Amino acid sequence: MQNNNILNYIKKVVKNMPADWLNLTTHRLDIYNEELAKSQFLESFETLFNDNNIQPSSLSELPTAYDYIRLGHPLSCILEWAIAKLHKQNSENVISFSSKTTPIMAVLRTNLLANKKTQIIYTGELPNCFDSDVLKNIYGYLFDLKKVENVNEIPAYNGSTIFISQQGNIAEFNVQPNIDFFINIHASLGSVILINGDDNKGYISEVQHVRRRETIAMTPANTLVVLKDLIQQSSPSDSNSDVDTNKAIVLNAIKEITGTTVNGLVGSSGLSMQYAIVMGLVHHAMEHHKGKAIKIVVPPNCYGGTNDQARRVAACSDMIEVVDLPVDGGQDMVQTIEVVLNKIAEQDAVPYIIAEIPTNPRVEVPNLEQLEAVLSKVRKTSDGQTAVDPVFILDQTFCPNVHFLGENEILSSVKTIAYVSGSKFPSGGKCTAGYCVANNKSAALMEKIETHLRLCDNEATDLQMDILAKQLPSMNQRIADAYKNTRDFVNFIKKELPKAKINFVSEELASKGFTPSVFSLDLPTKGNTDDERETYKRALNLKLINLMINEIPDESKFCVSYGQLKGCYWTIPATSTQGTTKEGDKDYIVRVALSSNLNLELHKKIFLDFVNSI
């Protein structure tokens, strides 16, 4: 009876759910508590379930489950809740993935760090993307692999047992006490992992964090297919989607936008793409620079996902270390790269540098001629040998239209890989897919990057490719129009609140093609001590944001976003994009992102009301 109640309720929810559950990539921060991600949403959802409340207004008022849709979303939470309920498990024990292999890797990573053995048991066939040799030799994961005919043949094991099953209904689990992790895989939708038993509770946060940093949750569209299958409701076929045509359009558009000639790669998200880049380069270093240490050079205050992911990669190998690269707030990127590369050269190590241009959140651009020179410089090891050339990994999400890597462009002579988060300008906020490109000097590295993109099953989904094929052709025009709005708004703020410090590109940089539509705002403060001034400013930040979203709810949003098709997005980096950044490196300032489509005059009016109130 309980199972019927659950399925009947899910059926009504699917019918009445808000359209945003399927279409948004970023969600409201004003109704989001990061420490209670997923749980707060599900507690409120369960209340609706107990009351048999399926009113659209009630569903739309549920608290935000995750700030970014790639981490999870209402539909993934409901799917996980339903599976857990049907199998008498806690909802936190069920986690859905867009990837078929990453949940396996999540358990292997956790056991590697815990020095714990793992056996992987499977029936039928393993996913085509599963590569035991690479997982063992490059990632360092240790496991025994065994095929069985049925679940009753699973042998006893002194360690963790993962059971993999490829099946049409990935919501159905045959839970057995001798299995620690059940992973159901669907050929086109993704996978679901069920973490079994009290002894394995410690894995929940670890598996969840892998989904947060190295891949994405099952996409809303695919989750809806699984939910409809669960309630025995057919989903419309996607036969109109021409996958090969869309891929060709996307790859050609990427070449045209970036001015490159090497085929790009498209991942399920910016971080999925970045993970493939880093692991691909690690793989390349292990083959071509055997025995040498690998140094991943990262700005300590950059986007928290980038920073955290690099440290997570380093944690899995004694040969990999993260090196801080101060680049923002008065630090000169070129000078710090020079110092860092000189030290790495002396150690005869392999340097991989990850940096954003413009930087986030202070929107700074280094002297590019000097940057090219310092990256191209031939250095010597401590014993006089030629040091390994650095590879520059450029996050150009803020300015994807700038031709860094094309023939005769500023970074064409430096080994460079550039990548862009697709939830920003490339898709206009319609999907999370990201892409990377290489200049001719780095073309050979793309093979290894593609290997790891496929191994992690992090390539863009068919629907993501379809969205990018529609949105990429208009991207450069949207960038130009959004920049005009942003420059206008910045000039207005300078006039009306001259005591505020604004970080934005200069007119000179804009004339060279750096036309971001995001700026940071350091509001004026007061107080007798540093603590008083900081407290006052943080309160003022929230006062401004709350005023904007309350007065312009259809356009202004407290949200981590950029490059969307419409509206204006406000956030405080220290409490959103820098979530895992060290406290001393966080920026408690306001970051504002404008689109090409918004009522700019109304935003000016409300901002002036704010100025007059302080």
C-alpha positions as CSV (number, residue, x, y, z in Angstrom):
1,M,0.0,0.0,0.0
2,Q,2.8,2.4,0.9
3,N,4.6,1.8,-2.4
4,N,1.3,2.6,-4.3
5,N,1.0,5.8,-2.3
6,I,4.5,6.8,-3.3
7,L,4.1,6.0,-6.9
8,N,0.7,7.7,-7.1
9,Y,2.1,10.8,-5.5
10,I,5.1,10.9,-7.9
11,K,2.7,10.6,-10.8
12,K,0.8,13.7,-9.6
13,V,4.1,15.6,-8.9
14,V,5.3,14.9,-12.5
15,K,2.1,16.3,-13.8
16,N,2.1,19.5,-11.7
17,M,5.8,20.2,-11.3
18,P,7.1,23.7,-12.1
19,A,8.7,24.2,-15.5
20,D,11.8,25.5,-13.9
21,W,12.6,22.0,-12.5
22,L,13.3,20.9,-16.0
23,N,14.8,24.0,-17.5
24,L,16.9,25.9,-15.0
25,T,20.6,25.3,-14.5
26,T,21.0,27.6,-11.5
27,H,18.7,28.2,-8.6
28,R,17.8,30.9,-6.0
29,L,20.3,31.4,-3.2
30,D,17.8,33.3,-1.0
31,I,16.0,30.1,-0.2
32,Y,19.1,27.9,-0.1
33,N,21.1,26.6,2.8
34,E,24.2,24.8,1.5
35,E,24.7,22.9,4.7
36,L,21.3,21.3,4.2
37,A,21.6,20.7,0.5
38,K,19.0,18.0,-0.6
39,S,17.9,17.3,3.0
40,Q,15.9,20.6,3.5
41,F,14.2,20.2,0.1
42,L,13.3,16.6,0.9
43,E,12.0,17.4,4.4
44,S,9.7,19.9,2.9
45,F,8.8,17.6,0.0
46,E,7.9,14.8,2.5
47,T,5.6,17.1,4.3
48,L,3.8,17.7,1.0
49,F,3.7,14.0,0.5
50,N,2.2,13.3,3.9
51,D,-0.4,16.0,3.3
52,N,-1.0,14.7,-0.3
53,N,-0.3,18.2,-1.5
54,I,0.6,18.4,-5.1
55,Q,-0.4,22.0,-5.7
56,P,1.9,23.7,-8.3
57,S,2.3,26.7,-6.0
58,S,3.4,24.5,-3.1
59,L,5.9,22.6,-5.3
60,S,7.4,25.9,-6.6
61,E,7.9,27.2,-3.0
62,L,10.0,24.3,-1.9
63,P,13.5,25.4,-0.8
64,T,16.4,25.2,-3.3
65,A,17.9,21.7,-3.3
66,Y,21.3,22.7,-4.8
67,D,22.6,26.0,-6.0
68,Y,23.8,24.5,-9.3
69,I,21.8,21.9,-11.3
70,R,24.9,19.9,-12.0
71,L,25.2,19.1,-8.3
72,G,21.6,17.9,-8.1
73,H,18.1,19.4,-8.5
74,P,14.5,18.8,-7.5
75,L,13.9,16.0,-9.9
76,S,17.1,14.1,-8.9
77,C,16.2,14.5,-5.3
78,I,12.7,13.2,-5.8
79,L,14.0,10.2,-7.8
80,E,16.5,9.4,-5.1
81,W,13.8,9.8,-2.4
82,A,11.4,7.5,-4.3
83,I,14.0,4.8,-4.9
84,A,15.0,4.9,-1.2
85,K,11.4,4.8,0.0
86,L,10.6,1.8,-2.2
87,H,13.6,-0.1,-0.9
88,K,13.3,1.0,2.7
89,Q,16.5,3.0,2.6
90,N,17.4,6.5,3.7
91,S,17.2,9.0,0.8
92,E,20.8,10.1,1.4
93,N,21.9,6.6,0.5
94,V,20.7,6.9,-3.1
95,I,22.7,9.1,-5.5
96,S,22.0,9.5,-9.2
97,F,24.7,10.3,-11.8
98,S,24.7,11.3,-15.4
99,S,27.9,9.2,-15.7
100,K,27.9,5.4,-15.9
101,T,31.4,5.0,-14.4
102,T,31.9,7.9,-11.9
103,P,30.0,6.3,-9.0
104,I,32.3,3.3,-9.3
105,M,35.3,5.7,-9.3
106,A,33.9,7.5,-6.3
107,V,34.0,4.3,-4.2
108,L,37.4,3.4,-5.5
109,R,38.8,6.9,-4.6
110,T,37.4,6.7,-1.1
111,N,39.0,3.2,-0.6
112,L,42.3,4.4,-2.1
113,L,42.5,7.1,0.6
114,A,41.4,4.7,3.3
115,N,43.8,1.9,2.1
116,K,40.8,-0.4,1.8
117,K,40.4,-3.3,-0.7
118,T,37.6,-3.3,-3.3
119,Q,36.0,-6.0,-5.4
120,I,33.9,-5.1,-8.4
121,I,31.3,-7.7,-9.3
122,Y,29.2,-7.5,-12.4
123,T,26.8,-9.4,-14.5
124,G,26.6,-9.1,-18.3
125,E,29.0,-6.6,-19.6
126,L,30.8,-3.6,-18.1
127,P,30.3,-0.2,-19.6
128,N,32.4,0.3,-22.8
129,C,34.0,3.3,-21.1
130,F,35.3,1.3,-18.1
131,D,39.1,0.9,-18.5
132,S,40.7,-1.1,-15.7
133,D,44.3,-0.4,-16.8
134,V,43.9,3.4,-16.7
135,L,42.0,3.3,-13.5
136,K,44.8,1.2,-11.9
137,N,47.9,2.8,-13.5
138,I,46.9,6.5,-13.7
139,Y,44.3,7.0,-10.9
140,G,46.1,4.5,-8.6
141,Y,42.8,2.7,-7.8
142,L,43.1,-0.9,-6.5
143,F,40.4,-3.5,-7.1
144,D,39.6,-7.1,-8.1
145,L,37.2,-7.5,-11.0
146,K,34.9,-10.5,-11.2
147,K,32.0,-11.5,-13.5
148,V,29.2,-13.6,-12.1
149,E,26.0,-15.1,-13.5
150,N,23.8,-14.0,-10.6
151,V,23.9,-12.1,-7.4
152,N,24.0,-15.3,-5.2
153,E,27.5,-16.2,-6.6
154,I,29.2,-13.2,-5.0
155,P,32.1,-14.4,-2.8
156,A,32.9,-13.2,0.6
157,Y,35.5,-10.4,0.7
158,N,37.6,-8.6,3.2
159,G,36.9,-5.1,1.9
160,S,34.1,-3.3,-0.1
161,T,32.0,-5.1,-2.6
162,I,30.5,-3.1,-5.6
163,F,27.9,-4.8,-7.6
164,I,27.3,-3.4,-11.1
165,S,24.2,-4.2,-13.2
166,Q,23.3,-2.8,-16.6
167,Q,19.6,-2.8,-16.9
168,G,16.6,-0.9,-18.4
169,N,15.0,-0.1,-15.0
170,I,17.7,1.5,-13.0
171,A,15.3,2.3,-10.2
172,E,15.0,-1.4,-9.2
173,F,17.5,-2.9,-6.8
174,N,17.8,-6.4,-5.4
175,V,19.3,-5.4,-2.1
176,Q,21.6,-8.1,-0.5
177,P,23.4,-7.8,2.8
178,N,26.7,-9.0,1.4
179,I,26.9,-6.1,-1.1
180,D,28.1,-2.7,0.0
181,F,27.4,-0.7,-3.1
182,F,24.8,-1.4,-5.8
183,I,25.2,0.5,-9.1
184,N,22.5,0.3,-11.7
185,I,23.6,1.5,-15.1
186,H,21.4,2.6,-18.0
187,A,23.0,2.8,-21.5
188,S,21.8,6.4,-22.2
189,L,20.4,7.9,-19.0
190,G,23.2,7.5,-16.5
191,S,23.4,5.5,-13.2
192,V,22.1,5.3,-9.7
193,I,24.2,4.1,-6.7
194,L,22.6,2.7,-3.5
195,I,25.0,2.7,-0.6
196,N,24.0,-0.2,1.6
197,G,24.3,-0.7,5.4
198,D,25.2,1.4,8.4
199,D,28.8,0.5,8.1
200,N,29.0,2.4,4.8
201,K,27.4,5.6,5.9
202,G,30.8,7.3,5.8
203,Y,30.8,6.9,2.0
204,I,27.7,9.0,1.4
205,S,29.4,12.4,1.7
206,E,32.4,11.1,-0.3
207,V,30.4,9.8,-3.2
208,Q,28.3,13.0,-3.1
209,H,31.4,15.1,-3.3
210,V,32.7,13.2,-6.3
211,R,29.5,14.0,-8.0
212,R,29.9,17.7,-6.9
213,R,33.5,18.0,-8.2
214,E,34.2,15.6,-11.0
215,T,30.9,15.0,-12.8
216,I,27.2,16.0,-12.7
217,A,24.0,14.6,-11.3
218,M,21.7,12.8,-13.7
219,T,20.3,15.6,-15.9
220,P,16.7,16.8,-15.3
221,A,15.5,15.5,-18.7
222,N,17.0,12.0,-18.0
223,T,15.7,12.0,-14.5
224,L,12.2,12.7,-15.7
225,V,12.5,9.7,-18.0
226,V,13.4,7.5,-15.1
227,L,10.6,8.9,-13.0
228,K,8.1,8.3,-15.7
229,D,9.4,4.7,-16.1
230,L,9.0,4.3,-12.4
231,I,5.4,5.3,-12.6
232,Q,4.9,3.3,-15.8
233,Q,4.3,6.4,-17.9
234,S,5.9,6.5,-21.3
235,S,8.2,9.4,-22.3
236,P,8.2,11.0,-25.7
237,S,11.0,9.7,-27.9
238,D,13.7,12.1,-28.9
239,S,13.8,10.8,-32.5
240,N,14.0,14.4,-33.9
241,S,17.4,15.0,-32.3
242,D,20.1,14.5,-34.9
243,V,23.1,13.8,-32.7
244,D,25.7,13.7,-35.4
245,T,24.5,17.0,-37.0
246,N,24.3,18.7,-33.7
247,K,27.9,17.6,-32.8
248,A,29.2,18.9,-36.1
249,I,27.4,22.2,-35.6
250,V,28.9,22.5,-32.1
251,L,32.4,21.6,-33.0
252,N,32.4,24.0,-36.0
253,A,31.0,26.8,-33.9
254,I,33.7,26.3,-31.2
255,K,36.4,26.5,-33.9
256,E,34.9,29.7,-35.3
257,I,34.4,31.3,-31.9
258,T,37.9,30.4,-30.6
259,G,39.8,30.8,-33.9
260,T,41.3,27.3,-33.4
261,T,41.7,24.4,-35.9
262,V,42.0,21.4,-33.6
263,N,38.7,19.7,-32.8
264,G,37.3,20.6,-29.4
265,L,35.9,18.4,-26.8
266,V,32.5,18.9,-25.1
267,G,31.9,17.6,-21.5
268,S,28.8,17.4,-19.4
269,S,29.9,20.5,-17.4
270,G,32.8,22.9,-17.0
271,L,34.2,20.9,-14.0
272,S,33.7,17.6,-15.9
273,M,35.8,19.1,-18.7
274,Q,38.4,20.5,-16.3
275,Y,38.7,17.1,-14.6
276,A,39.4,15.4,-18.0
277,I,42.0,18.1,-18.8
278,V,43.8,17.6,-15.5
279,M,43.7,13.8,-15.5
280,G,44.6,13.7,-19.2
281,L,47.7,15.9,-18.5
282,V,48.6,13.7,-15.5
283,H,48.4,10.7,-17.8
284,H,50.6,12.4,-20.4
285,A,53.2,13.3,-17.7
286,M,53.3,9.8,-16.4
287,E,54.1,8.5,-19.8
288,H,56.4,11.3,-21.1
289,H,58.1,12.5,-17.8
290,K,58.3,9.3,-15.8
291,G,59.2,9.7,-12.2
292,K,58.9,13.4,-12.2
293,A,56.7,15.2,-9.7
294,I,53.6,17.0,-11.1
295,K,52.7,20.5,-9.8
296,I,49.2,21.8,-10.3
297,V,49.4,25.6,-10.0
298,V,46.1,27.2,-8.9
299,P,45.1,30.6,-7.6
300,P,44.0,30.1,-4.0
301,N,40.9,32.3,-4.3
302,C,39.7,31.1,-7.7
303,Y,36.3,29.4,-8.2
304,G,35.9,26.9,-5.3
305,G,35.3,23.9,-7.7
306,T,38.5,24.5,-9.5
307,N,40.5,24.9,-6.3
308,D,38.9,21.9,-4.6
309,Q,39.2,19.6,-7.6
310,A,42.9,20.2,-8.0
311,R,43.5,19.4,-4.3
312,R,41.4,16.3,-4.6
313,V,43.5,15.1,-7.6
314,A,46.7,15.8,-5.6
315,A,45.4,13.9,-2.6
316,C,45.3,10.6,-4.6
317,S,49.0,10.6,-5.5
318,D,52.3,11.3,-3.7
319,M,53.6,12.5,-7.1
320,I,51.1,15.4,-7.4
321,E,51.1,18.6,-5.4
322,V,49.1,21.8,-5.6
323,V,51.0,25.1,-5.6
324,D,49.3,28.3,-4.8
325,L,49.3,31.1,-7.4
326,P,48.2,34.5,-6.0
327,V,46.7,36.4,-8.9
328,D,44.0,38.8,-7.6
329,G,43.6,41.8,-5.4
330,G,46.9,43.6,-6.2
331,Q,48.9,40.4,-7.0
332,D,50.4,40.4,-10.5
333,M,49.7,37.1,-12.3
334,V,52.8,37.3,-14.5
335,Q,55.2,38.0,-11.6
336,T,53.8,35.2,-9.5
337,I,53.9,32.7,-12.4
338,E,57.6,33.7,-13.0
339,V,58.4,32.9,-9.3
340,V,56.5,29.7,-9.2
341,L,57.8,28.4,-12.5
342,N,61.4,29.1,-11.6
343,K,61.0,27.1,-8.4
344,I,59.3,24.2,-10.2
345,A,62.0,24.2,-12.8
346,E,64.7,23.9,-10.1
347,Q,62.9,20.8,-8.8
348,D,62.7,19.3,-12.3
349,A,58.9,18.9,-11.9
350,V,56.1,19.1,-14.5
351,P,54.1,22.4,-14.2
352,Y,50.4,22.7,-15.1
353,I,48.9,26.1,-14.4
354,I,45.1,26.7,-14.1
355,A,44.0,30.3,-14.2
356,E,41.0,32.4,-15.2
357,I,41.3,35.4,-17.5
358,P,39.7,37.7,-16.6
359,T,40.0,36.6,-12.9
360,N,37.0,35.9,-10.8
361,P,35.6,37.8,-9.0
362,R,37.8,40.8,-9.4
363,V,37.8,40.8,-13.2
364,E,41.5,41.4,-13.8
365,V,43.4,40.8,-16.9
366,P,47.2,40.4,-16.8
367,N,49.6,41.9,-19.3
368,L,49.2,39.3,-22.0
369,E,52.5,40.0,-23.8
370,Q,54.4,39.6,-20.5
371,L,52.3,36.4,-19.8
372,E,53.3,34.9,-23.1
373,A,56.9,35.7,-22.4
374,V,57.0,34.2,-19.0
375,L,55.3,31.0,-20.1
376,S,57.6,30.7,-23.1
377,K,60.8,31.2,-21.2
378,V,63.3,28.3,-21.3
379,R,64.3,27.4,-17.7
380,K,66.9,25.1,-16.3
381,T,66.8,22.5,-13.6
382,S,69.1,22.7,-10.6
383,D,71.6,20.4,-12.4
384,G,71.5,22.5,-15.6
385,Q,69.1,20.4,-17.7
386,T,66.3,22.0,-19.7
387,A,63.2,22.1,-17.5
388,V,59.8,20.7,-18.6
389,D,57.6,23.3,-20.4
390,P,54.5,24.4,-18.6
391,V,51.0,23.8,-19.9
392,F,48.7,26.7,-19.3
393,I,45.1,25.6,-18.6
394,L,43.0,28.7,-19.3
395,D,39.5,29.1,-17.9
396,Q,38.0,31.8,-20.2
397,T,34.4,31.4,-19.1
398,F,34.1,35.2,-18.6
399,C,35.3,36.0,-22.1
400,P,34.8,32.9,-24.4
401,N,34.9,35.2,-27.5
402,V,38.6,36.2,-27.1
403,H,40.9,34.4,-29.5
404,F,43.8,33.4,-27.2
405,L,44.8,30.2,-29.1
406,G,44.3,30.9,-32.8
407,E,47.2,31.1,-35.2
408,N,49.4,34.1,-34.4
409,E,47.3,34.9,-31.4
410,I,48.9,35.8,-28.0
411,L,49.0,32.3,-26.6
412,S,49.6,30.4,-29.9
413,S,53.2,29.8,-29.1
414,V,52.6,28.5,-25.5
415,K,51.2,25.0,-24.7
416,T,47.7,26.0,-23.8
417,I,44.3,24.3,-23.3
418,A,41.3,26.6,-22.9
419,Y,37.9,25.7,-21.5
420,V,34.6,27.3,-20.9
421,S,31.7,26.5,-18.6
422,G,28.7,25.9,-20.9
423,S,26.0,26.9,-18.4
424,K,27.2,30.5,-19.0
425,F,27.3,32.1,-22.4
426,P,27.6,29.0,-24.6
427,S,24.1,27.8,-23.7
428,G,22.7,30.9,-22.2
429,G,22.0,29.0,-19.0
430,K,20.0,26.3,-20.7
431,C,22.4,23.4,-19.9
432,T,25.6,22.8,-18.0
433,A,27.8,21.4,-20.8
434,G,31.3,22.8,-21.2
435,Y,34.0,22.6,-23.9
436,C,37.7,22.8,-24.3
437,V,40.0,23.6,-27.1
438,A,43.8,23.5,-27.8
439,N,46.2,25.5,-29.9
440,N,48.3,23.7,-32.4
441,K,51.2,23.4,-30.0
442,S,49.0,21.4,-27.6
443,A,47.1,19.3,-30.1
444,A,48.8,16.1,-29.1
445,L,47.4,16.5,-25.5
446,M,43.8,16.3,-26.6
447,E,44.0,12.6,-27.2
448,K,44.7,11.9,-23.5
449,I,42.1,14.5,-22.4
450,E,39.5,12.7,-24.5
451,T,40.5,9.4,-23.0
452,H,39.6,10.6,-19.5
453,L,36.5,12.4,-20.6
454,R,35.2,9.1,-22.0
455,L,36.5,7.0,-19.1
456,C,34.6,9.2,-16.6
457,D,31.6,9.1,-19.1
458,N,31.5,12.8,-18.9
459,E,30.9,13.7,-22.5
460,A,28.0,16.0,-23.2
461,T,24.6,14.4,-23.4
462,D,22.6,14.4,-26.7
463,L,20.2,17.0,-25.3
464,Q,23.1,19.2,-24.2
465,M,24.6,19.0,-27.7
466,D,21.2,19.9,-29.1
467,I,21.0,23.0,-26.9
468,L,24.5,24.1,-27.7
469,A,23.9,23.7,-31.4
470,K,21.0,26.2,-31.0
471,Q,22.7,28.7,-28.7
472,L,26.4,28.8,-29.7
473,P,25.8,30.6,-33.1
474,S,24.3,33.7,-31.2
475,M,26.8,33.7,-28.4
476,N,29.1,36.5,-29.6
477,Q,26.3,38.9,-30.2
478,R,24.8,38.1,-26.8
479,I,28.3,38.8,-25.3
480,A,28.5,42.2,-27.0
481,D,25.0,43.3,-26.0
482,A,25.5,42.2,-22.4
483,Y,28.7,44.1,-22.2
484,K,27.0,47.3,-23.3
485,N,24.5,46.9,-20.5
486,T,27.2,46.2,-18.0
487,R,29.4,49.1,-19.0
488,D,26.3,51.4,-18.7
489,F,25.4,50.1,-15.3
490,V,29.0,50.4,-14.0
491,N,29.3,54.0,-15.2
492,F,26.0,54.7,-13.5
493,I,27.2,53.3,-10.2
494,K,30.5,55.2,-10.4
495,K,28.5,58.4,-10.8
496,E,25.9,57.7,-8.0
497,L,28.1,55.9,-5.5
498,P,31.7,57.1,-6.1
499,K,33.0,55.7,-2.8
500,A,32.3,52.2,-4.0
501,K,35.2,50.2,-5.5
502,I,34.3,48.6,-8.7
503,N,36.3,45.8,-10.4
504,F,35.7,45.8,-14.1
505,V,37.7,45.8,-17.3
506,S,39.0,49.1,-18.5
507,E,37.8,50.7,-21.8
508,E,41.3,49.9,-23.2
509,L,40.9,46.2,-22.4
510,A,37.4,46.2,-23.8
511,S,38.7,47.6,-27.1
512,K,41.0,44.6,-27.3
513,G,38.0,42.2,-27.0
514,F,37.7,41.7,-23.3
515,T,34.0,42.4,-22.9
516,P,32.8,40.5,-19.8
517,S,29.3,41.3,-18.4
518,V,30.2,40.7,-14.8
519,F,31.7,43.1,-12.3
520,S,32.4,43.1,-8.6
521,L,31.3,45.8,-6.2
522,D,33.1,46.6,-3.0
523,L,30.6,48.8,-1.1
524,P,31.7,51.7,1.1
525,T,31.6,50.9,4.8
526,K,32.0,52.5,8.2
527,G,32.9,51.6,11.7
528,N,35.7,52.2,14.3
529,T,37.4,48.8,13.9
530,D,38.2,46.4,11.0
531,D,35.6,44.0,12.4
532,E,32.9,46.7,12.6
533,R,33.6,47.8,9.1
534,E,33.6,44.2,7.7
535,T,30.3,43.4,9.6
536,Y,28.7,46.6,8.2
537,K,29.8,45.9,4.7
538,R,28.5,42.3,4.7
539,A,25.1,43.5,5.9
540,L,25.1,46.2,3.3
541,N,25.8,43.5,0.6
542,L,22.7,41.6,1.5
543,K,20.6,44.7,1.8
544,L,21.5,45.6,-1.8
545,I,20.9,42.2,-3.1
546,N,17.6,41.7,-1.2
547,L,16.3,45.1,-2.4
548,M,17.1,44.2,-6.1
549,I,15.4,40.8,-6.1
550,N,12.4,42.0,-4.1
551,E,11.8,45.0,-6.3
552,I,12.6,43.3,-9.6
553,P,11.7,39.7,-9.0
554,D,11.1,38.9,-12.7
555,E,14.7,39.9,-13.6
556,S,17.0,40.2,-10.6
557,K,17.9,37.0,-8.9
558,F,20.2,36.0,-6.0
559,C,21.9,33.4,-7.9
560,V,25.3,32.0,-9.0
561,S,25.1,32.7,-12.7
562,Y,26.6,34.5,-15.7
563,G,25.8,34.7,-19.4
564,Q,22.1,33.9,-19.1
565,L,19.7,34.9,-21.8
566,K,17.9,37.4,-19.6
567,G,17.9,39.2,-16.3
568,C,20.5,40.2,-13.7
569,Y,22.2,37.9,-11.3
570,W,23.7,38.8,-7.9
571,T,25.9,36.8,-5.5
572,I,28.6,37.1,-2.9
573,P,31.5,34.9,-4.0
574,A,32.6,34.1,-0.5
575,T,29.3,32.4,0.2
576,S,28.8,30.8,-3.2
577,T,31.4,30.2,-5.9
578,Q,34.2,30.3,-3.3
579,G,32.4,27.8,-1.0
580,T,35.5,25.6,-0.5
581,T,38.1,28.3,-0.7
582,K,40.2,29.0,2.4
583,E,38.5,31.7,4.5
584,G,41.4,34.1,4.3
585,D,41.2,34.1,0.5
586,K,37.4,34.6,0.2
587,D,35.9,37.8,-1.2
588,Y,33.0,39.2,0.7
589,I,31.9,41.6,-2.1
590,V,29.0,41.7,-4.4
591,R,29.3,40.1,-7.9
592,V,26.9,41.3,-10.5
593,A,26.2,39.7,-13.9
594,L,24.0,41.4,-16.5
595,S,22.5,39.8,-19.6
596,S,21.7,41.2,-22.9
597,N,18.0,41.3,-22.1
598,L,16.9,43.2,-19.0
599,N,15.2,46.5,-17.9
600,L,18.4,48.4,-17.2
601,E,16.6,51.7,-16.4
602,L,14.6,49.9,-13.7
603,H,17.8,48.4,-12.2
604,K,19.3,51.9,-12.1
605,K,16.3,53.3,-10.4
606,I,16.3,50.6,-7.6
607,F,20.1,51.0,-7.2
608,L,19.6,54.7,-6.7
609,D,16.9,53.9,-4.0
610,F,19.6,51.8,-2.3
611,V,22.2,54.7,-2.5
612,N,19.7,57.1,-1.0
613,S,19.0,54.7,1.9
614,I,22.6,54.4,3.2
